[in-house]
Amino acid sequence: MKIAIIGAGIAGLSCANELNRLGFPSVIFEKTHMLGDKPGNLTAILRLFQKGFRNPMEYILNRCGMNISPLHPIKEMVVNTPNKILVSRANHGYVFIKGIAENSLEHQLASHSKMKILFDNEIDIKTIKSEFEHIVVATGSGDFARGLGIWNNTFASAVRIAVISGNFQVNTMTLWLNKNYSRNGFVYMLPKNPTEAELVMAVSDINKNDLDFYWKTFIKGEKLDYKILEIHDMNHCIGYPNAIRLENIYFVGNSGGMIDNFLGFGITRAIDSGILAARAIAQNLDFSKLMQPFIKDVKRLDEYRKMLNVLTNKDFDTDISILRLPVIKHLVYNNPLYKASFGLLAPKIIYTYKTYKNNLSLKFKK
Ligand SMILES: Cc1cc2nc3c(=O)[nH]c(=O)nc-3n(C[C@H](O)[C@H](O)[C@H](O)COP(=O)(O)OP(=O)(O)OC[C@H]3O[C@@H](n4cnc5c(N)ncnc54)[C@H](O)[C@@H]3O)c2cc1C
């Protein structure tokens, strides 16, 4: 059986590895000239909003026999709203290296079995459609689905990734929710080591050429004086295809709508969708059916996104007390949108509350 995978990213590599495990070799076409050749050196796999997800390494090992190692755990989450800071100490997740480094997630995923990766091959489905029995689209975007007229955009943003130097607590992830900095987006910081970190700013509904204004507002507003070592700007579009399988074409990872609309996280679902596409191909299973729990998961996070969009800066200050249930009640009962989605949200909030309540502190910014 001839199987092509387009894209040697997280989903494509997971798919190829699972196909190998099941005895079906594939060929991966990758447009860049080496693994992980794109902006961004760090990625986080968070436990927040993933009920029952204790340890991503264990989860991935159990799912597909792939061993992955993080850079370090995230033991503290600091959430900044305009006037408040919430500090939560718990097992929040892990930071992984991404990109071209030897210990990157891409290199770790590629190391589990022998893969045929054809680099410098920017492929269009049309050119290979007749040559392969199955084609897995793992390009990290909705471009192919858009070309086929089956793509829906749900969140468009401009993203700035800045590598900065300074003094950092390596186990702390910091998040800023402030409409002045990022509109309906967010800013977060992940430290790589005590002297280097990555700041990621996603500003909704603007073009990357307009990022400077928001960046300057953020840096000035937060009085940050880190030294900037590198900056990469990109336009980033999140969405989903109407169908995740069309004849012999399977859409996985971001191309299959597996990145969430809430905070733009998609690593574990990229891995899961790659694995499931491989199983569907090798064992003649119904891919759409296998993917239902993950599609449902992304839809659930859409509800959080809708809520984030309607919040004001004042709400953020109030909402940061989200883990204190009276505030939730206030919001739920005063906002029709909350009312409508509370059924979906309540179990998550209660779960989050129970998990983190003993480790929370809330302070006013000076
Ligand atoms: C700035 C930023 C920060 C993020 N941080 C996090 C995070 O902390 N945690 C998290 O869970 N998620 C995060 N995400 C999302 C996460 O990176 C993605 O969900 C995940 O990488 C998706 O995997 P993928 O395999 O679908 O795509 P990718 O990993 O992007 O891989 C796609 C591959 O396809 C190749 N390609 C594209 N077009 C073609 C073509 N025509 N022919 C051949 N090859 C092609 C690309 O070169 C690339 O190698 C972040 C995303 C961004 C943009």
The ligand as an SDF file (V2000), in Angstrom:
LIG
                    3D

 53 58  0  0  0  0  0  0  0  0999 V2000
    3.8040   30.4550   18.1790 C   0  0  0  0  0  0  0  0  0  0  0  0
    3.1050   29.1660   18.4820 C   0  0  0  0  0  0  0  0  0  0  0  0
    3.2230   28.6140   19.7520 C   0  0  0  0  0  0  0  0  0  0  0  0
    2.5590   27.4210   20.0750 C   0  0  0  0  0  0  0  0  0  0  0  0
    2.6870   26.9170   21.3190 N   0  0  0  0  0  0  0  0  0  0  0  0
    2.0530   25.7710   21.6410 C   0  0  0  0  0  0  0  0  0  0  0  0
    2.1770   25.2150   22.9250 C   0  0  0  0  0  0  0  0  0  0  0  0
    2.8750   25.7590   23.7970 O   0  0  0  0  0  0  0  0  0  0  0  0
    1.5220   24.0460   23.1960 N   0  0  0  0  0  0  0  0  0  0  0  0
    0.7510   23.3960   22.2680 C   0  0  0  0  0  0  0  0  0  0  0  0
    0.1540   22.3430   22.5710 O   0  0  0  0  0  0  0  0  0  0  0  0
    0.6200   23.9150   21.0290 N   0  0  0  0  0  0  0  0  0  0  0  0
    1.2620   25.0650   20.6880 C   0  0  0  0  0  0  0  0  0  0  0  0
    1.1380   25.5740   19.4320 N   0  0  0  0  0  0  0  0  0  0  0  0
    0.3690   24.8030   18.4420 C   0  0  0  0  0  0  0  0  0  0  0  0
    1.1980   23.6100   17.9590 C   0  0  0  0  0  0  0  0  0  0  0  0
    2.4740   24.0520   17.5980 O   0  0  0  0  0  0  0  0  0  0  0  0
    0.5040   22.9530   16.7800 C   0  0  0  0  0  0  0  0  0  0  0  0
   -0.8290   22.6300   17.1340 O   0  0  0  0  0  0  0  0  0  0  0  0
    1.2290   21.6890   16.3400 C   0  0  0  0  0  0  0  0  0  0  0  0
    2.5730   21.9670   16.0150 O   0  0  0  0  0  0  0  0  0  0  0  0
    0.5100   21.1360   15.1230 C   0  0  0  0  0  0  0  0  0  0  0  0
    1.2340   20.0880   14.5570 O   0  0  0  0  0  0  0  0  0  0  0  0
    1.0880   19.8040   12.9860 P   0  0  0  0  0  0  0  0  0  0  0  0
    1.8330   18.5660   12.7420 O   0  0  0  0  0  0  0  0  0  0  0  0
   -0.3370   19.9060   12.5900 O   0  0  0  0  0  0  0  0  0  0  0  0
    1.8140   21.0350   12.2760 O   0  0  0  0  0  0  0  0  0  0  0  0
    3.3360   21.4520   12.3270 P   0  0  0  0  0  0  0  0  0  0  0  0
    3.9990   20.9250   13.5410 O   0  0  0  0  0  0  0  0  0  0  0  0
    3.3380   22.9240   12.0750 O   0  0  0  0  0  0  0  0  0  0  0  0
    3.9820   20.6990   11.0670 O   0  0  0  0  0  0  0  0  0  0  0  0
    3.6140   20.9970    9.7410 C   0  0  0  0  0  0  0  0  0  0  0  0
    4.7590   20.5960    8.8210 C   0  0  0  0  0  0  0  0  0  0  0  0
    4.2900   20.5860    7.4640 O   0  0  0  0  0  0  0  0  0  0  0  0
    5.2550   21.1940    6.6310 C   0  0  0  0  0  0  0  0  0  0  0  0
    4.5470   21.6450    5.4090 N   0  0  0  0  0  0  0  0  0  0  0  0
    3.6370   22.6470    5.3080 C   0  0  0  0  0  0  0  0  0  0  0  0
    3.1550   22.7280    4.0470 N   0  0  0  0  0  0  0  0  0  0  0  0
    3.7670   21.7500    3.3320 C   0  0  0  0  0  0  0  0  0  0  0  0
    3.6780   21.3130    1.9680 C   0  0  0  0  0  0  0  0  0  0  0  0
    2.8630   21.8850    1.0860 N   0  0  0  0  0  0  0  0  0  0  0  0
    4.4590   20.2740    1.5680 N   0  0  0  0  0  0  0  0  0  0  0  0
    5.3090   19.6650    2.4510 C   0  0  0  0  0  0  0  0  0  0  0  0
    5.4290   20.0320    3.7590 N   0  0  0  0  0  0  0  0  0  0  0  0
    4.6610   21.0540    4.1940 C   0  0  0  0  0  0  0  0  0  0  0  0
    5.8330   22.2980    7.5090 C   0  0  0  0  0  0  0  0  0  0  0  0
    7.0950   22.7230    7.0490 O   0  0  0  0  0  0  0  0  0  0  0  0
    5.9040   21.5870    8.8610 C   0  0  0  0  0  0  0  0  0  0  0  0
    7.1290   20.8860    9.0240 O   0  0  0  0  0  0  0  0  0  0  0  0
    1.7730   26.7650   19.0860 C   0  0  0  0  0  0  0  0  0  0  0  0
    1.6740   27.3130   17.7990 C   0  0  0  0  0  0  0  0  0  0  0  0
    2.3240   28.5030   17.4960 C   0  0  0  0  0  0  0  0  0  0  0  0
    2.2110   29.0760   16.1050 C   0  0  0  0  0  0  0  0  0  0  0  0
  1  2  1  0
  2  3  1  0
  2 52  2  0
  3  4  2  0
  4  5  1  0
  4 50  1  0
  5  6  2  0
  6  7  1  0
  6 13  1  0
  7  8  2  0
  7  9  1  0
  9 10  1  0
 10 11  2  0
 10 12  1  0
 12 13  2  0
 13 14  1  0
 14 15  1  0
 14 50  1  0
 15 16  1  0
 16 17  1  0
 16 18  1  0
 18 19  1  0
 18 20  1  0
 20 21  1  0
 20 22  1  0
 22 23  1  0
 23 24  1  0
 24 25  2  0
 24 26  1  0
 24 27  1  0
 27 28  1  0
 28 29  2  0
 28 30  1  0
 28 31  1  0
 31 32  1  0
 32 33  1  0
 33 34  1  0
 33 48  1  0
 34 35  1  0
 35 36  1  0
 35 46  1  0
 36 37  1  0
 36 45  1  0
 37 38  2  0
 38 39  1  0
 39 40  1  0
 39 45  2  0
 40 41  1  0
 40 42  2  0
 42 43  1  0
 43 44  2  0
 44 45  1  0
 46 47  1  0
 46 48  1  0
 48 49  1  0
 50 51  2  0
 51 52  1  0
 52 53  1  0
M  END
$$$$
